[in-house]
Amino acid sequence: MRHRFIHSLALVAGAFLCAAASAQDQPIVFTGARIIPVGAREIDSGMLLVQHGKIVSIGVDLTLPEGTTRVDLSGKTVMPGLVDTHSHIGGAAGADSSSPIQPEVRVADSLSPFDAGMRRALAGGITTVNVMPGSGHLLSGQTIYLKLRSRPGEARTIESLFMNAADGDARTPAGGLKMANGTNSIGGAPFPGTRAKSAALVRDRFIKAREYAERQAGASASGKPEDGPARDLGNEAIGEALRGERIVQHHTHRADDIMTVLRLQKEFGFRVVLHHVSEAWKVADEIALAQKESGGKVLGCSVILVDSPGGKLEAAGLSLETCAVLERAGVNVCIHTDDWITDSRLFLRSAGLAVRGGMSREGALAAVTRNGAAMLDLGDRVGSLEAGKDADFIVLSGDPLSVASRIEQTWVEGRKVFDLSDPVDRVWAEGGYGAGQPQRPYLCCVDGAGVGSGE
């Protein structure tokens, strides 16, 4: 009965906010808060005006349209919604064991909008997320960029959370291409047994994709498209990466593995973000040089920060100082959760750890917002509080880098989708009865996980 009660509350709340959604046709101004726009000077007691899901203006003593609703946030802090460039929420699963390179796989086909991870992410202030397949393959499939724009019970399909590609075509969801090297992708045949073989397999597959595209172009130019190769979904996906239309999001840890990725990038010219980069501090200058010489095709590093030992040997060199070292070298830096490695609810804590390791405050806040948006090609839409961008922001009880601060509200496209004062939402933020059952896909290998546990 407690499950039914919680579910009923969620449906009532969802129905209420569906009705409230239409109210976003009317302007709303948030006043009195300390506003951290990211990329611009902080405003001690500012005003944020939103309408139609977009930011209209930000500043002090704004001229307000007639009929504007006022929301007093005195004593609170407002900053952009957080951007997580690497997560596995939603029950993410990609390629299988049949081969090490499977670019045709789309992680979106494995995701559920009902998954508890979506709710935890909103409780952590995450509004935009790059959901990835795993790193057990050299290429495990296509990632998907999601906007967490719904409350519990509202989203019925994962399509309702898609962020469409830059061309605006609703049939073309935005996403990257997940690749990996190092320990995870090494294994018995047909998987590579060494690092050198891993790189050789990638080269071979990329050359075939390039030849496929050339044959297609030749047939089209001759006016005989029927003479082109049979359609190949994998070659199409790699071709998008080779043309720069799809960013390669590349898992890599050791310094030598990082350099292998940069070597392949230089050879094939794809755009790439280096993920995890446990030993990037060893080759920070080399990454900065590649970023410059590639003309921006090396977009930067998406770093994970873990403050406790454990994991695998190739990540033993992980350091809290990595973000600071990269920042000083001139490398673009963002931070990610790799949820469950870092629980999405603790994402802002990672920015604090980066500052503890020597990164600037401004750099750390940008690393969980604006910089991540840029590394997903979404910088013109999310990541900072600017006129014309999506009205995605969070309301905190205090400074974002203080462990005492709580995320009290999360707003996406001008709608409040998380409220800590709501008892239903509070369950997702803090755990408790009814919060864990949807997480069963993550607990597949634990005896009796989630079954009748009430957790």
C-alpha positions in Angstrom: 0.0 0.0 0.0 2.9 2.3 0.7 4.1 1.7 -2.9 0.6 2.6 -4.2 0.5 5.7 -2.0 3.8 7.0 -3.3 2.8 6.2 -6.9 -0.5 8.1 -6.4 1.4 11.1 -5.1 3.7 11.0 -8.1 0.7 10.9 -10.5 -1.0 13.8 -8.7 2.2 15.8 -8.7 2.7 15.0 -12.4 -0.9 16.0 -13.3 -0.4 19.3 -11.4 2.8 20.2 -13.1 1.4 19.2 -16.5 -1.2 21.9 -15.9 1.5 24.2 -14.7 3.5 23.6 -17.9 1.1 25.8 -19.8 1.7 28.5 -17.3 5.2 28.8 -18.7 3.5 30.6 -21.5 3.4 33.4 -18.9 6.7 35.0 -17.9 8.3 34.0 -14.5 10.9 36.1 -12.7 13.1 34.6 -10.0 14.3 37.3 -7.6 16.6 37.9 -4.7 19.0 35.0 -5.3 22.7 35.0 -5.7 23.0 34.1 -9.4 26.0 32.3 -10.8 25.6 32.5 -14.6 29.0 30.7 -15.3 31.1 32.6 -17.8 29.9 35.9 -16.5 30.2 37.8 -13.2 28.1 36.6 -10.3 25.1 38.7 -9.2 24.6 39.1 -5.5 20.8 39.7 -5.6 19.7 39.2 -9.2 16.7 38.5 -11.3 16.2 35.7 -13.8 13.3 36.1 -16.3 12.1 33.0 -18.2 9.3 32.3 -20.6 8.4 29.6 -23.1 11.1 27.4 -21.7 13.9 29.9 -22.5 15.9 32.5 -20.5 14.6 36.0 -21.5 17.1 38.1 -19.5 19.3 38.0 -16.4 20.5 40.9 -14.3 19.3 43.5 -11.8 16.2 45.7 -12.0 14.9 44.0 -15.1 12.0 45.5 -17.0 9.2 42.9 -16.6 6.4 42.1 -19.0 2.9 42.5 -17.8 1.5 39.5 -16.0 4.9 38.3 -14.8 4.8 35.8 -11.9 7.4 36.5 -9.2 9.2 33.8 -7.3 11.2 35.0 -4.3 14.5 33.1 -3.8 16.1 35.4 -1.3 19.0 33.7 0.5 19.3 31.0 -2.2 21.8 30.4 -5.0 20.9 29.9 -8.6 23.2 28.4 -11.2 22.8 26.5 -14.5 21.6 23.0 -14.6 24.4 20.5 -14.5 25.7 18.7 -17.6 26.9 15.2 -17.1 29.0 14.1 -20.1 29.3 10.4 -19.1 26.6 8.4 -17.4 24.9 5.0 -17.5 21.5 5.8 -16.0 18.4 4.4 -17.5 19.5 0.8 -17.6 22.1 1.5 -20.3 23.4 -1.5 -22.3 25.1 -1.5 -25.6 27.1 -4.0 -27.7 27.2 -7.8 -26.9 30.0 -10.3 -26.9 29.9 -11.1 -30.7 32.6 -8.6 -31.7 34.7 -5.8 -30.2 33.4 -3.1 -32.6 29.7 -2.5 -32.9 29.0 1.1 -34.1 25.5 0.2 -35.3 24.2 -0.3 -31.7 22.2 2.5 -30.2 22.1 2.8 -26.5 18.7 4.6 -26.7 17.2 1.2 -27.5 18.1 -0.1 -24.1 16.9 2.8 -21.9 13.8 3.2 -19.8 12.4 6.6 -18.8 11.0 5.0 -15.7 14.4 4.2 -14.3 15.3 5.5 -10.9 18.6 6.9 -12.2 16.6 9.7 -14.0 15.1 10.8 -10.7 18.4 10.6 -8.9 20.1 12.7 -11.5 17.5 15.5 -11.2 17.9 15.3 -7.4 21.6 16.0 -8.1 20.8 19.0 -10.3 21.7 17.2 -13.5 19.5 18.5 -16.4 21.4 17.3 -19.4 23.2 13.9 -19.6 25.1 11.9 -22.2 24.1 8.3 -21.6 26.8 5.8 -22.8 27.0 2.1 -23.4 29.8 0.4 -21.5 33.6 0.3 -22.0 34.1 -3.4 -22.6 34.4 -2.9 -26.3 36.7 -0.9 -28.6 33.5 0.6 -29.9 30.3 -0.2 -28.0 27.7 1.9 -29.8 26.1 5.3 -30.2 25.4 7.4 -27.1 22.3 9.6 -26.6 22.0 13.1 -25.2 19.0 13.4 -22.9 17.2 16.4 -21.4 15.6 15.3 -18.1 12.5 17.4 -18.7 9.9 15.3 -16.9 8.7 14.5 -13.4 7.9 10.9 -12.2 5.1 9.4 -14.2 5.1 11.9 -17.1 7.7 10.5 -19.5 6.3 7.3 -21.2 8.9 7.0 -23.8 12.7 7.7 -23.9 12.0 9.7 -27.1 10.3 12.4 -25.0 13.7 13.0 -23.4 15.8 13.2 -26.6 17.7 16.3 -27.5 17.4 16.6 -31.2 20.4 17.2 -33.4 21.5 20.6 -34.5 19.5 20.3 -37.7 16.3 20.3 -35.6 15.1 17.0 -37.2 13.1 15.3 -34.5 14.0 12.0 -36.0 17.7 12.6 -35.5 18.5 12.5 -31.7 21.8 14.0 -30.8 24.5 11.7 -29.5 28.1 10.6 -29.8 30.1 7.4 -30.5 31.4 5.5 -27.5 34.9 4.1 -27.8 37.4 2.6 -25.3 40.9 1.3 -25.0 43.0 -0.2 -22.3 42.2 -3.1 -20.0 38.4 -3.1 -20.3 38.3 -3.9 -24.1 41.1 -6.5 -24.0 40.0 -10.1 -24.0 39.9 -13.4 -25.8 39.1 -13.7 -29.5 37.3 -12.1 -31.2 38.4 -9.3 -28.8 41.9 -8.0 -29.0 44.5 -9.6 -26.6 46.8 -6.6 -26.6 46.8 -2.8 -26.7 48.5 -2.9 -30.1 45.9 -5.2 -31.6 43.2 -3.0 -30.2 44.5 0.0 -32.2 45.0 -2.2 -35.3 41.3 -3.3 -35.2 40.2 0.3 -34.9 42.3 1.4 -37.8 41.0 -1.4 -40.0 37.4 -0.6 -39.2 37.8 3.1 -39.7 39.5 2.5 -43.1 36.6 0.3 -44.2 34.1 2.9 -43.1 36.0 5.6 -45.1 36.0 3.4 -48.2 32.3 2.7 -47.8 31.6 6.4 -47.8 33.8 6.9 -50.8 32.0 4.2 -52.8 28.7 5.8 -51.8 29.8 9.2 -52.9 31.1 7.9 -56.2 27.9 6.1 -57.0 25.9 9.2 -56.2 28.2 11.5 -58.3 27.8 9.1 -61.3 24.0 9.4 -61.1 23.8 5.7 -60.3 23.2 5.3 -56.5 22.1 1.8 -57.1 25.7 0.9 -57.9 26.8 1.9 -54.4 27.4 -0.5 -51.5 24.6 -2.1 -49.6 23.5 -0.1 -46.6 25.6 -0.7 -43.5 24.5 0.9 -40.3 27.9 0.6 -38.6 29.7 2.2 -41.5 27.1 5.0 -41.4 27.7 5.7 -37.7 31.5 5.7 -38.1 31.1 7.9 -41.2 29.3 10.5 -39.1 32.2 10.5 -36.8 34.7 10.8 -39.6 32.8 13.8 -40.9 32.7 15.4 -37.5 28.9 15.1 -37.1 29.2 12.7 -34.2 31.8 13.2 -31.4 33.8 10.3 -30.3 33.5 10.0 -26.5 36.6 7.9 -25.7 37.2 5.9 -22.5 40.9 5.9 -21.7 43.0 5.8 -18.5 46.8 5.3 -18.8 49.0 7.9 -20.3 50.1 5.6 -23.1 46.5 4.8 -23.9 45.7 8.5 -24.0 48.4 9.0 -26.5 47.1 6.1 -28.7 43.8 7.9 -28.9 45.5 11.1 -30.0 47.5 9.2 -32.6 44.3 7.7 -34.0 42.6 11.1 -34.0 45.4 12.6 -35.9 45.3 9.8 -38.5 41.6 9.9 -39.1 40.6 13.4 -38.1 37.6 12.6 -35.9 36.5 14.9 -33.1 37.1 13.4 -29.7 36.6 13.9 -26.0 39.0 12.0 -23.7 37.1 10.4 -20.8 38.3 9.5 -17.3 42.0 10.2 -18.2 43.4 8.9 -14.8 47.0 9.6 -15.9 46.3 12.8 -18.0 48.5 14.7 -15.5 51.5 12.9 -17.0 50.8 14.1 -20.5 48.9 17.3 -20.0 51.2 19.3 -22.3 50.8 16.7 -25.0 47.0 16.9 -24.8 47.1 20.7 -24.9 49.3 20.5 -28.0 46.9 18.0 -29.7 44.0 20.3 -28.8 45.7 23.2 -30.6 47.2 21.3 -33.6 43.9 19.5 -34.3 42.1 22.8 -34.8 39.8 22.1 -31.9 38.9 18.5 -33.0 40.4 17.3 -29.7 37.7 18.9 -27.6 39.3 18.3 -24.2 39.1 15.9 -21.3 36.1 14.7 -19.3 37.5 13.7 -15.9 36.2 11.5 -13.2 37.2 12.3 -9.6 37.2 9.5 -7.1 38.4 10.2 -3.5 38.9 6.6 -2.4 41.2 3.8 -3.5 40.0 0.8 -5.4 39.0 -0.2 -8.9 41.4 -1.4 -11.5 45.2 -1.2 -11.8 45.2 1.1 -14.8 43.4 3.7 -12.8 45.9 3.6 -9.9 47.4 6.9 -11.1 44.2 8.8 -10.7 44.7 12.1 -8.9 42.5 14.8 -7.5 45.0 17.2 -9.0 44.3 16.1 -12.6 41.8 18.8 -13.4 44.1 21.5 -12.0 47.1 20.2 -14.0 45.0 20.2 -17.2 43.6 23.6 -16.5 47.0 25.1 -16.1 48.2 23.4 -19.3 45.3 25.0 -21.2 43.3 21.9 -21.8 39.5 22.2 -21.9 38.2 20.3 -18.8 34.8 19.0 -17.8 33.8 16.5 -15.1 31.4 13.5 -15.2 29.8 11.0 -12.9 30.1 7.7 -14.8 27.1 6.9 -12.6 27.2 4.5 -10.6 30.9 5.3 -10.1 29.8 8.6 -8.7 26.2 8.8 -7.7 24.4 11.5 -9.7 23.2 13.0 -6.5 26.8 13.8 -5.6 27.9 15.4 -8.8 28.5 18.9 -7.4 30.8 17.3 -4.8 33.1 16.4 -7.7 33.5 20.1 -8.5 34.5 20.6 -4.9 37.1 17.8 -5.1 38.6 19.4 -8.2 39.0 22.7 -6.2 40.6 20.7 -3.4 43.1 19.4 -5.9 44.0 22.9 -7.1 41.5 23.8 -9.8 40.1 27.3 -9.9 36.6 27.8 -8.5 35.5 29.3 -11.9 37.0 26.3 -13.7 35.3 23.8 -11.5 31.9 25.3 -11.8 32.4 25.5 -15.6 33.5 21.9 -15.6 30.1 20.7 -14.5 28.1 23.0 -16.7 29.4 25.1 -19.6 32.4 23.0 -20.6 30.5 19.8 -20.6 27.9 21.3 -22.8 30.6 22.4 -25.3 31.9 18.8 -25.4 28.5 17.6 -26.4 28.0 20.3 -29.1 25.2 21.7 -26.9 27.0 24.9 -25.8 24.5 27.2 -27.6 21.6 25.6 -25.7 22.6 24.7 -22.2 25.5 25.1 -19.7 25.2 28.7 -18.7 22.5 31.3 -17.8 22.3 33.5 -20.8 19.4 35.1 -22.8 18.2 32.7 -25.4 19.4 29.5 -23.8 17.1 26.8 -22.3 15.8 27.8 -18.9 17.6 25.0 -17.1 18.8 25.9 -13.6 19.1 24.7 -10.1 18.3 26.4 -6.8 20.6 25.7 -3.9 20.5 26.5 -0.2 24.0 27.9 -0.2 27.3 27.9 -2.1 27.5 25.1 -4.7 30.9 24.0 -3.5 29.9 23.7 0.2 29.1 20.3 1.5 26.4 21.9 3.7 24.5 23.1 0.6 21.5 21.2 -0.7 19.9 21.2 -4.1 16.4 22.4 -3.3 14.9 22.7 -6.8 15.7 21.7 -10.4 14.1 23.5 -13.3 14.2 22.3 -16.9 13.0 24.4 -19.8 11.1 26.6 -17.3 9.4 23.9 -15.4 10.2 22.7 -11.9 10.9 19.0 -12.1 12.4 18.4 -8.7 11.5 20.0 -5.4 13.2 18.8 -2.2 10.3 20.0 -0.1 8.0 17.6 -1.9 8.0 14.3 0.0 7.9 12.3 -3.2 10.9 14.1 -4.6 12.7 13.9 -1.3 12.7 10.1 -1.5 14.7 10.3 -4.7 17.2 12.7 -3.1 17.8 10.8 0.1 16.6 7.2 -0.5 14.1 5.3 1.5 11.2 3.0 0.9 10.1 3.0 -2.7 13.2 4.5 -4.2 15.3 1.5 -5.0 13.0 -1.0 -6.7 13.4 0.5 -10.2 17.2 0.0 -9.9 17.0 -3.8 -10.3 18.8 -3.7 -13.7 21.9 -2.4 -11.9 21.7 -5.2 -9.3 21.5 -8.2 -11.7 24.4 -10.0 -10.1 23.3 -9.7 -6.5 21.2 -12.6 -5.0 17.7 -11.4 -4.3 18.5 -7.8 -5.3 15.6 -5.5 -5.0 13.1 -8.3 -4.6 10.9 -7.7 -1.6 13.6 -5.7 0.0 11.6 -2.5 0.2 14.8 -0.5 -0.4 
